[in-house]
């Protein structure tokens, strides 16, 4: 039985071993992966080497700790395999954060920052992850370390950690994500839509970057994101006195996305019956122009951002099918999150909503929960 799974593993790892382009590493790679997924509780290098008579601890340690690899061929092999398994027009490219909590201060990129794994600000490393998914099968295709400005602004700290010169320029997480999207597309990976949570969706340059690349996308947005109705018009009012106005202004005031959705019609959708009853939720979608254009101060309106691109804003209010219909109430789930949620249900209702959210986007799409916005092409 063990020989069967080891032979299957060797066959699956063959393109990655070839990409290593090194005879010794080609032997160590299958041994290390087999040690990680094989029997045994301890997964550090010494116990792995002790369980494999063909691998010495020194050689395995050198393979992991001392080898200098060219990651590009391995990443190319990974993208090719991911595309073969789940790629296509029905696939999703999901952008998210991965946090690694740390106690010390010397690991590359470690700093006090929001840790998604802990749900609070803590000392951690943060990585931008891209996952190619189809149905219920996810394959992670990119994981890039985010360097805070507290690192990129201190050359001595970068030198001590051995950060390469081409990675010392500060990049925001949305900028890293867009660069990785370009790399994934250049490698030929196929997907139909990009998903991201509100941590990325609140960035106007990120949303605009996806549109400029001709991609369909749906991302979470803050409930307080200012938007205009789709029919907003730019007018050129005649000044009653003083100098003539030099710029067009919108003919109405922007409001929050939450307020816009509260005025929209909501529709209950049920799509299957689970072990706890029928799964359903209420949804609303409204077409808007997001207020992320140039800022301008307008008389009687105060400071306003001019209308930008046209989007759909979508809201979800999860609830059991037999609950009384109530007006949607959107609010942040917690202080560090901008996704709105209804009042907390209890008991079986809570479990049903948990199942609902798992089925709504089969991998992890926070964009499908609460408020989200998407480009207009996705709904035409």
C-alpha positions as CSV (number, residue, x, y, z in Angstrom):
1,X,0.0,0.0,0.0
2,X,2.8,2.4,0.9
3,X,4.6,1.7,-2.4
4,X,1.4,2.6,-4.3
5,X,1.0,6.0,-2.8
6,X,4.7,6.7,-3.1
7,X,4.7,5.8,-6.8
8,X,1.7,8.0,-7.3
9,X,3.4,10.9,-5.5
10,X,6.6,10.4,-7.6
11,X,4.5,10.6,-10.8
12,X,2.7,13.7,-9.6
13,X,6.0,15.4,-8.6
14,X,7.8,14.5,-11.8
15,X,7.4,18.0,-13.5
16,X,8.5,19.8,-10.3
17,X,11.5,17.6,-9.9
18,X,12.5,18.3,-13.5
19,X,12.0,22.0,-12.8
20,X,14.5,21.8,-9.9
21,X,17.3,21.0,-12.5
22,X,19.5,19.4,-9.8
23,X,20.1,15.7,-9.3
24,X,20.4,15.8,-5.5
25,X,17.5,18.1,-5.0
26,X,15.5,15.9,-7.3
27,X,16.0,13.0,-4.8
28,X,15.4,15.2,-1.7
29,X,12.2,16.8,-2.9
30,X,10.0,13.6,-3.1
31,X,11.5,12.4,0.2
32,X,10.7,15.6,2.0
33,X,7.1,15.8,0.6
34,X,6.5,12.2,1.5
35,X,7.7,12.9,5.0
36,X,5.3,15.8,5.4
37,X,2.2,13.9,4.2
38,X,3.2,10.4,5.3
39,X,2.7,8.7,8.7
40,X,4.3,10.1,11.9
41,X,3.3,12.9,14.2
42,X,6.5,15.0,14.1
43,X,7.2,16.7,10.7
44,X,10.5,18.5,11.4
45,X,13.5,17.4,9.3
46,X,15.2,15.1,11.9
47,X,12.1,12.8,12.4
48,X,11.4,12.8,8.6
49,X,15.0,11.7,7.9
50,X,14.9,9.1,10.7
51,X,11.8,7.5,9.1
52,X,13.5,7.2,5.7
53,X,16.5,4.9,5.4
54,X,17.5,6.5,2.1
55,X,17.8,10.1,3.4
56,X,20.3,11.5,5.8
57,X,19.5,14.4,8.1
58,X,22.4,16.5,6.8
59,X,21.4,16.2,3.2
60,X,17.7,16.9,3.9
61,X,18.7,19.9,6.1
62,X,20.9,21.3,3.3
63,X,18.1,20.8,0.8
64,X,15.7,22.9,2.9
65,X,17.9,25.4,4.7
66,X,20.9,26.0,2.5
67,X,19.9,25.6,-1.1
68,X,19.5,28.6,-3.4
69,X,16.7,27.9,-5.8
70,X,15.4,29.5,-8.9
71,X,11.8,29.7,-8.1
72,X,10.6,30.6,-11.6
73,X,10.7,27.1,-13.2
74,X,8.9,25.6,-10.2
75,X,6.2,28.3,-10.3
76,X,5.7,27.7,-14.0
77,X,5.3,24.0,-13.4
78,X,2.8,24.7,-10.6
79,X,0.7,27.0,-12.8
80,X,0.7,24.5,-15.6
81,X,-0.5,21.7,-13.2
82,X,-3.1,24.0,-11.6
83,X,-4.5,25.0,-15.0
84,X,-4.7,21.4,-16.0
85,X,-6.6,20.4,-12.9
86,X,-9.0,23.4,-12.4
87,X,-8.3,26.0,-15.0
88,X,-10.9,27.2,-17.5
89,X,-13.7,29.8,-18.0
90,X,-15.6,28.4,-15.0
91,X,-12.6,28.8,-12.7
92,X,-12.1,31.6,-10.1
93,X,-8.9,33.4,-9.2
94,X,-9.3,34.3,-5.5
95,X,-7.0,36.9,-3.9
96,X,-6.7,37.0,-0.1
97,X,-4.2,37.5,2.7
98,X,-2.4,34.8,4.8
99,X,-1.0,35.8,8.1
100,X,1.8,34.0,10.0
101,X,1.8,35.1,13.7
102,X,5.4,35.6,15.1
103,X,6.9,36.2,18.5
104,X,10.2,37.8,17.5
105,X,11.2,40.7,15.3
106,X,13.9,39.3,12.9
107,X,11.8,37.3,10.5
108,X,11.5,39.0,7.1
109,X,8.6,41.4,7.0
110,X,7.4,40.8,10.5
111,X,5.7,43.8,12.1
112,X,2.5,44.7,14.1
113,X,-0.2,44.5,11.4
114,X,-3.7,43.0,11.0
115,X,-3.5,39.2,11.2
116,X,-6.5,37.6,9.4
117,X,-5.8,34.3,11.2
118,X,-6.2,36.0,14.6
119,X,-8.8,38.6,13.7
120,X,-6.9,41.4,15.2
121,X,-3.7,43.4,14.9
122,X,-0.7,41.4,16.0
123,X,3.0,40.8,15.4
124,X,3.0,38.7,12.2
125,X,4.1,38.3,8.6
126,X,1.5,38.9,5.9
127,X,1.5,37.2,2.5
128,X,-0.7,37.9,-0.5
129,X,-2.1,34.7,-1.8
130,X,-3.7,33.8,-5.1
131,X,-5.8,30.6,-5.4
132,X,-7.1,29.1,-8.6
133,X,-10.4,27.3,-7.9
134,X,-13.1,25.4,-9.7
135,X,-16.1,23.9,-8.0
136,X,-14.8,22.8,-4.6
137,X,-11.2,22.3,-5.6
138,X,-8.7,25.1,-4.7
139,X,-5.1,25.2,-5.8
140,X,-2.9,27.9,-4.4
141,X,-0.7,29.3,-7.2
142,X,1.0,32.3,-5.6
143,X,2.2,33.4,-2.2
144,X,4.1,36.7,-2.0
145,X,5.5,38.2,1.2
146,X,4.3,41.8,2.0
147,X,7.1,44.1,3.3
148,X,5.7,46.9,5.4
149,X,7.2,50.4,5.1
150,X,8.9,49.8,8.5
151,X,11.0,47.3,6.6
152,X,11.5,49.0,3.2
153,X,12.5,52.2,4.9
154,X,15.4,50.6,6.8
155,X,18.3,49.4,4.6
156,X,20.2,47.9,7.6
157,X,17.2,45.7,8.5
158,X,16.9,44.6,4.9
159,X,20.6,43.8,4.7
160,X,20.5,41.7,7.9
161,X,17.6,39.7,6.6
162,X,19.2,39.2,3.1
163,X,16.3,40.7,1.2
164,X,17.2,40.8,-2.6
165,X,17.6,44.2,-4.1
166,X,14.7,43.8,-6.5
167,X,12.3,43.2,-3.5
168,X,13.2,46.3,-1.5
169,X,10.8,48.7,-3.1
170,X,7.6,49.2,-1.1
171,X,4.5,47.8,-2.7
172,X,1.0,47.8,-1.3
173,X,-0.9,44.5,-1.1
174,X,-3.2,45.5,-4.0
175,X,-0.1,46.3,-6.1
176,X,1.4,42.9,-5.3
177,X,-1.8,41.2,-6.2
178,X,-2.0,42.9,-9.6
179,X,1.6,42.0,-10.3
180,X,0.8,38.3,-9.5
181,X,-2.4,38.4,-11.6
182,X,-0.2,39.5,-14.5
183,X,2.3,36.7,-13.8
184,X,-0.5,34.1,-13.6
185,X,-2.0,35.2,-16.9
186,X,1.4,35.4,-18.6
187,X,1.9,31.7,-17.7
188,X,-1.3,30.8,-19.4
189,X,-3.5,29.9,-16.4
190,X,-7.2,30.3,-17.3
191,X,-9.9,31.7,-15.1
192,X,-13.2,33.4,-15.7
193,X,-13.5,35.8,-12.8
194,X,-11.3,37.4,-10.0
195,X,-12.6,37.5,-6.4
196,X,-11.2,39.4,-3.5
197,X,-12.4,40.6,-0.1
198,X,-12.9,44.2,1.1
199,X,-9.3,44.5,2.0
200,X,-8.6,44.7,-1.7
201,X,-11.9,46.0,-2.9
202,X,-11.6,49.2,-1.0
203,X,-8.7,50.1,-3.3
204,X,-9.9,52.1,-6.3
205,X,-6.6,51.5,-8.2
206,X,-7.0,47.8,-7.6
207,X,-10.5,47.7,-9.0
208,X,-9.5,49.9,-11.9
209,X,-6.4,47.8,-12.6
210,X,-8.6,44.7,-13.0
211,X,-10.9,46.5,-15.4
212,X,-8.0,47.8,-17.4
213,X,-6.8,44.2,-17.8
214,X,-10.2,43.3,-19.3
215,X,-11.0,40.9,-16.4
216,X,-14.4,40.1,-14.9
217,X,-14.3,40.6,-11.1
218,X,-16.3,40.7,-7.9
219,X,-14.8,42.2,-4.8
220,X,-15.9,43.1,-1.3
221,X,-16.3,46.8,-0.5
222,X,-16.7,48.8,2.8
223,X,-20.3,49.4,3.8
224,X,-19.5,53.1,3.9
225,X,-18.1,53.3,0.4
226,X,-19.6,56.4,-1.2
227,X,-21.5,55.8,-4.5
228,X,-23.8,57.7,-6.8
229,X,-26.9,56.3,-8.6
230,X,-26.1,55.1,-12.1
231,X,-28.1,57.9,-13.6
232,X,-26.0,60.6,-12.0
233,X,-25.1,63.4,-14.5
234,X,-22.3,65.9,-14.5
235,X,-23.7,69.4,-14.9
236,X,-22.1,72.8,-15.3
237,X,-24.1,75.2,-13.0
238,X,-24.1,78.9,-13.6
239,X,-22.7,80.8,-10.7
240,X,-25.0,83.4,-9.2
241,X,-22.1,85.6,-8.3
242,X,-18.3,85.5,-8.3
243,X,-16.1,83.8,-10.8
244,X,-17.7,81.3,-13.2
245,X,-17.3,77.6,-12.2
246,X,-14.5,75.9,-14.0
247,X,-15.4,72.3,-13.4
248,X,-18.5,70.1,-13.9
249,X,-20.1,68.8,-10.7
250,X,-22.5,65.9,-10.1
251,X,-26.2,66.8,-10.0
252,X,-26.8,64.8,-6.7
253,X,-24.9,64.0,-3.5
254,X,-23.2,60.7,-3.0
255,X,-24.4,58.3,-0.3
256,X,-23.0,55.1,1.3
257,X,-23.4,51.7,-0.4
258,X,-25.3,50.5,2.6
259,X,-27.9,53.3,2.2
260,X,-28.1,52.6,-1.5
261,X,-28.9,48.9,-0.9
262,X,-31.5,49.8,1.8
263,X,-33.5,51.5,-0.9
264,X,-33.2,48.6,-3.4
265,X,-35.7,45.8,-3.7
266,X,-34.5,42.6,-2.0
267,X,-35.3,39.1,-3.2
268,X,-35.3,35.8,-1.3
269,X,-33.4,33.0,-3.1
270,X,-33.4,29.3,-2.1
271,X,-31.2,27.0,-4.0
272,X,-31.0,23.6,-2.2
273,X,-32.1,21.8,0.9
274,X,-29.4,20.8,3.4
275,X,-29.4,18.6,6.5
276,X,-30.8,21.5,8.6
277,X,-33.5,22.6,6.1
278,X,-33.7,24.7,3.0
279,X,-30.8,27.1,2.5
280,X,-31.8,30.6,1.5
281,X,-30.8,34.2,1.7
282,X,-32.0,37.6,0.6
283,X,-30.1,39.5,-2.1
284,X,-30.2,42.9,-3.6
285,X,-28.3,44.3,-6.5
286,X,-28.2,47.9,-7.7
287,X,-26.2,49.6,-10.4
288,X,-24.1,52.6,-9.3
289,X,-21.2,54.8,-10.1
290,X,-18.6,54.5,-7.4
291,X,-17.4,57.8,-5.9
292,X,-13.6,57.4,-6.3
293,X,-12.9,60.1,-8.9
294,X,-11.0,63.2,-8.1
295,X,-11.9,64.9,-4.8
296,X,-13.7,68.3,-5.1
297,X,-15.4,70.6,-2.6
298,X,-18.9,71.5,-3.8
299,X,-21.2,74.1,-2.3
300,X,-24.1,72.6,-0.4
301,X,-22.5,69.1,-0.8
302,X,-19.3,69.5,1.1
303,X,-16.2,67.4,0.1
304,X,-17.2,64.9,-2.7
305,X,-15.3,62.4,-4.8
306,X,-16.6,62.7,-8.4
307,X,-18.3,59.7,-10.0
308,X,-16.0,57.0,-11.3
309,X,-16.6,53.7,-13.1
310,X,-20.1,52.1,-13.3
311,X,-20.5,49.0,-11.0
312,X,-23.0,46.7,-9.5
313,X,-23.3,46.8,-5.7
314,X,-24.7,43.5,-4.3
315,X,-25.9,42.8,-0.8
316,X,-26.6,39.6,1.0
317,X,-28.8,39.1,4.1
318,X,-28.5,35.5,5.2
319,X,-31.3,34.1,7.2
320,X,-33.3,30.8,7.6
321,X,-36.1,30.3,5.1
322,X,-38.8,30.3,7.8
323,X,-37.7,33.5,9.5
324,X,-39.9,36.6,9.4
325,X,-39.0,39.0,6.7
326,X,-37.3,42.1,8.2
327,X,-35.6,45.1,6.8
328,X,-31.9,44.4,5.9
329,X,-29.5,45.8,8.5
330,X,-25.9,46.0,7.4
331,X,-23.1,46.7,9.8
332,X,-19.4,45.7,10.3
333,X,-18.9,42.2,11.6
334,X,-16.1,43.5,13.8
335,X,-14.0,46.7,14.0
336,X,-11.3,45.5,11.5
337,X,-13.7,44.2,8.9
338,X,-15.8,46.3,6.6
339,X,-18.3,43.6,5.5
340,X,-21.8,44.2,6.9
341,X,-23.8,41.4,8.6
342,X,-27.3,41.0,9.9
343,X,-28.1,40.5,13.6
344,X,-26.5,37.4,15.0
345,X,-28.8,34.4,14.8
346,X,-28.6,31.6,17.3
347,X,-28.8,27.8,17.3
348,X,-29.7,26.0,14.1
349,X,-30.2,29.3,12.3
350,X,-26.6,30.1,12.9
351,X,-25.5,26.8,11.5
352,X,-27.8,27.2,8.5
353,X,-26.2,30.5,7.7
354,X,-22.8,29.0,8.1
355,X,-23.7,26.3,5.6
356,X,-25.2,29.0,3.3
357,X,-22.0,31.0,3.2
358,X,-19.9,27.9,2.5
359,X,-22.1,27.1,-0.5
360,X,-22.5,30.6,-1.8
361,X,-18.8,30.7,-2.8
362,X,-17.4,27.2,-2.6
363,X,-13.9,28.2,-1.7
364,X,-13.5,31.3,0.5
365,X,-15.0,34.2,-1.4
366,X,-15.7,37.0,1.1
367,X,-16.7,39.0,-1.9
368,X,-19.9,36.9,-2.0
369,X,-20.8,37.8,1.6
370,X,-22.3,41.1,2.7
371,X,-21.5,44.0,0.4
372,X,-19.7,43.4,-2.9
373,X,-19.2,45.2,-6.1
374,X,-18.6,43.9,-9.5
375,X,-18.0,45.3,-13.0
376,X,-21.1,45.8,-15.1
377,X,-20.1,43.3,-17.7
378,X,-20.6,40.4,-15.2
379,X,-24.4,41.1,-15.1
380,X,-25.2,42.1,-18.6
